[in-house]
Structure formats: structure tokens, C-alpha cells
Amino acid sequence: MDCRISKGFSLLLIFSLLFIQSRAGTSGSVFFLDSPTHPFLRPRSSDGAMEVDCVDTLLLPEVGAAVSVLLGFAPSATLSAASSFKLNEILMPNPFERPRSVLVLEVRGVEDPDVVVEHDNSLLHSAIKRKVFYGSDKAEILLPGDDQVSVVSLDEHLSFDLDTNCNDKEISDFASWMGGSYVANELKPLNGELTIPLASGANLNLHMSKKADREFIASLLSLTHNIRRVVEMHQDLSGSLQNAAELLTGSFDGIKVLDEQYGSGGVGQQGVELLLTTLSKMFGSLQVAYKGQIVGVVSFSGTPPSSSEKMLDVIYTSQPTTRSLAEVEDSPDLTAAIKVALVRKTLAWITGIILVVSTLLGNLLSSEYATDEGHSVVF
């Protein structure tokens, strides 16, 4: 009897240890993308090695601390000396040289895109890479009140079934933008074939009649649509938000759909390559719009401990207003700071126009009055 109890306890202990190890050992990778015109990150090592040691490994709270610093804010006071050393290996030492604009994107369903990174024209080829271990803690980004920072979500999802912006024309435009083609089905909408050449030399062929292919393209179109909207807003409000930092956050789950349908290799791997090529073009658009004052933090996670939750948490050190939080949740593409700046700019233009019209009317009336007086004197 004692022997059976001992064996049962041993098996329970082994399963518990395996479960804890699987939870603690869940890992992924994070890439820091620098500005090509104004470097804010330290240069990669000359050997360009991708090997991971104690310095090349980050915890999620350390990733959050790096984002806070890049935005121009202090990280958590509980950050250890060892964590500070890791950040010092990534960030430039000058505290007055921060981009104050950061794109943070979580790609779920891909633990490490090393196969795609091997291509020289990949977005991640020249980035700083770190291994990330996921524990119970999230990546907390500490921010002051919403009057000093604008948090913009990139997670507004387009649907082929519900959104009119998701149609054959959008897919055709996307294909042309990526150097590919889309052959629509004249008899049935959203039933065509999409072909896009990849940097590896292969062609990615997707059929919109297949649910997985359609959902993957919908995710890509959603991401590009949201980033383009951010670019347009930033250009329209250029100069109005000079003192506000900007955090662009989003997640991408499209690869998981392809993996579930086709497996992790083949089409799934080609999907990763297409995603990175798309991100490269979109990050270039952000660089132009922000005049080089933006960096990117792209994380890849295969099977995080809680796949339904985001690994990124935005924590305000001072309580933001309820109105601003509601605006951020209801309109993920437009923050309270952008709305206020737009109203102020509109009022300034209206006031200026009124002043100009008033001045012109005053000068015209004065001229007519002087003319009338002149005529009365002559006659």
C-alpha cells in the first residue's frame, strides 16, 4: 500500500514539475527596429550572431521598460540593476535622444521567424533580436497621464462578411502594392485567387474561397488599414502634438489561422514572410510620416501562457480622465489628445479667417466712406 502511495505521489510530482516547466519555459523573440535616419538603438554586434546568452534574453517586464524609456518616460522603480544593464545594451545612452513614438506589435502563433530573417531584405535582418521568456508577469509600459502620451490601438479588425472595405477591389489593390496579382471570380465575389511573389523566390497562392486564406488576408488588410489611418492622422495633425508621445499598439493572429489549416511549414511559413514584407513597407511609411522619430518593437510568441490575452499592459502612473479612456476604447483609431488637437486647430483656422474677413470689410468700408466725403467736397 505504501509503495503504491509513493509511486502515485512521485507521478504527481513529475507531472507538476513538467507543467511548471512548460509554463515557465514558454519563450518567443522580440525585435527592436531602429530608425534608418536617426538611430535610437545601439548598433548590432559586428558578427551579427543570433545566439542567445544571459544578456540576449529578456523578460516581458524588461520589454515594457524598454518601451517606456523609448517614449521618454522613466521605467519602473523596481527595475533591477541586471535589467538596467540589459536595456543599456539595447538603447542609446543619451536620455535626451528618444524617439517618443513607438510601434509595438505582437505576432502570435510564431515563436521565432529565423528562416525568414535570413533574407537580406527582411525587415528584421538588421534589427536587434532578443529571446523572451514568458512568465506570469506581463510587459507593463508605465506612462504618465493621457495629456502627455497618446495611445493608439491598431486592432480594429475588418471583416469580409461585415465590412464594405473588405472586398475584391481591396484585395486587388493590396496584391498590386505587393507586386502580385488577384484574379477575381466574376460570378461570385470574394472567391478569387491571390498570388504574391516572396523574397525567398516562392509564390504565395491563396484562395479566397477557403476560410483560412480569407481570414489571413483580412488580418493583413486590417493591419495595413489601421497603420495607414495613423499615418494620415499624424500628417494632418503635424505640429499639433509636438509635446505628446505616441504609442501604437496592435496584435496579429493571422498566422495561427494558416498553421491550423496547413501546418507550421509550407503555407504558414510563407504567410510569415508575407507579413514581414508588409510590415517592412508599413514601417517605411511610418518613418516618412514621423520623419524618422519612431522605432518598432515586434514580438513573436508561439504558445504564450494565455493566448487570449495580450502580453502588453499600459499602466498610467497618474490617473487618466474617464472621458479619455472611453474615447480610446470606443474609437481605437483616435485618442483624446488627437481629438483635442484637431478641435484647437480648427478653431484657430476659423478665428483667423474671421479676422481676415473683418479686416477686409473694414478697409472696404473705410475706402467707400472716404470716397463719399471726397465727392461731397468737390460738389
Disulfide bonds with the S-S distance in Angstrom:
none
